[in-house]
Amino acid sequence: MPATLEDRITLDPDQCGGRPCIRGYRLRVTDVLDMLASGASMGEILADYEFLRIEDIHACLRYASAQIDHPVLISAA
């Protein structure tokens, strides 16, 4: 059975200031996204973080997508 987003992304107010992390580790979603945005490949990231799985990186991308997927209301003034 595939892991859900909640299995991969954890929120703990006592860890990393409550920012979303990967499976309880002190690696934040934003850290992974920043590495990808800087040009690091998924393979390079996985090689640098032994505990990380490809599903974790995919979960970071899905999490970020969900965070920005909301309607924008514009007032007609």
C-alpha positions as CSV (number, residue, x, y, z in Angstrom):
1,M,0.0,0.0,0.0
2,P,1.5,3.4,-1.0
3,A,2.3,5.8,1.8
4,T,0.1,8.9,2.2
5,L,1.4,12.4,2.3
6,E,0.7,12.4,6.1
7,D,3.1,9.4,6.4
8,R,5.9,11.3,4.7
9,I,5.4,14.9,5.9
10,T,5.3,15.5,9.7
11,L,4.5,18.6,11.7
12,D,5.9,18.8,15.2
13,P,5.8,22.1,17.1
14,D,8.9,21.0,19.0
15,Q,10.9,20.3,15.9
16,C,12.3,22.9,13.4
17,G,9.9,25.5,14.7
18,G,6.9,23.5,13.7
19,R,7.8,23.6,10.0
20,P,6.9,20.6,7.9
21,C,9.7,17.9,8.0
22,I,10.3,14.6,6.4
23,R,9.2,11.6,8.4
24,G,10.2,13.2,11.7
25,Y,13.7,13.9,10.7
26,R,15.2,17.4,10.9
27,L,15.1,17.8,7.2
28,R,12.5,20.3,6.3
29,V,10.3,20.2,3.2
30,T,11.7,23.6,2.2
31,D,15.3,22.3,2.4
32,V,14.4,19.7,-0.2
33,L,12.6,22.2,-2.4
34,D,15.5,24.6,-2.2
35,M,17.9,21.9,-3.2
36,L,15.7,21.0,-6.2
37,A,15.3,24.7,-7.1
38,S,19.1,25.1,-7.0
39,G,19.5,22.4,-9.6
40,A,20.3,19.4,-7.5
41,S,18.9,16.2,-9.0
42,M,16.8,13.8,-7.0
43,G,19.6,11.3,-7.2
44,E,22.1,13.8,-5.7
45,I,19.7,14.6,-2.9
46,L,19.1,10.9,-2.2
47,A,22.9,10.3,-2.2
48,D,23.5,13.1,0.4
49,Y,20.7,12.0,2.8
50,E,20.8,8.2,3.3
51,F,17.5,8.1,5.1
52,L,15.7,9.9,2.3
53,R,13.5,8.0,-0.2
54,I,12.3,9.1,-3.6
55,E,8.8,9.0,-2.2
56,D,9.8,11.6,0.3
57,I,10.9,14.0,-2.4
58,H,7.7,13.4,-4.3
59,A,5.8,14.1,-1.1
60,C,7.6,17.4,-0.7
61,L,6.5,18.4,-4.2
62,R,2.9,17.3,-3.5
63,Y,2.9,19.1,-0.2
64,A,4.1,22.4,-1.8
65,S,1.6,22.0,-4.6
66,A,-1.2,21.6,-2.1
67,Q,-0.1,24.6,-0.1
68,I,-0.4,27.0,-3.0
69,D,-3.6,25.5,-4.5
70,H,-6.2,27.8,-3.2
71,P,-8.5,30.3,-4.9
72,V,-7.5,34.0,-5.0
73,L,-10.3,36.3,-4.5
74,I,-10.1,39.7,-6.2
75,S,-12.3,42.5,-5.1
76,A,-14.2,44.2,-7.9
77,A,-13.8,47.8,-6.7
